[in-house]
Amino acid sequence: MAEIKELILALFFAQTIILTQSPISISENWTDVPLNKPLKVINEGATLYVDVTEISKLERNIEKLDKMFPKHCLIAILQDKNGQSFTFMNESAYSFTNKNTSLILVSSSRLDKKTPFIKLKVKSSVRLKNVKISWSNYEK
């Protein structure tokens, strides 16, 4: 029954929020990404997307993308109001549209649905220029 409730919530309340209105650069040093409002977790399908279109030039070959963006090269940490941190990393998962290529970052632990995130910071072992970050929350 709880699974049906989550599915209904995801269908009606799923959302994608662009967190960086202007492109940013991400390096090996932590970069704080200001959040206009807290990020709510609807269910465990919450993910971060990093649009790397300008770097990847709309590459669709997974092997080539994996060489450009090795597994765990990009790390994001979301922090809730209680100070608890959740780590998100790229796991060789990508999202493709006609105009965009994005890295998908997933959490390494179970997300708390009751506590919204108030802080986000990111770093990458691969220098990323002119990228945008978005938050998407839906059923896996």
Number of C-alpha atoms within 10 A of each C-alpha: 5 7 10 9 10 15 17 13 15 18 12 9 12 18 15 15 14 16 20 16 10 10 12 14 13 22 15 15 11 15 16 14 16 12 14 10 11 13 22 19 21 23 21 18 17 23 20 24 24 24 23 21 18 13 15 16 11 17 14 13 8 12 11 12 18 14 10 13 22 16 14 14 17 25 20 24 19 20 19 19 12 10 11 12 17 19 17 21 23 22 18 18 15 18 13 14 8 6 8 15 23 22 23 22 24 21 21 10 11 10 17 16 13 11 16 19 24 18 20 21 17 21 20 20 15 14 14 20 14 14 19 20 21 17 19 20 21 21 17 10
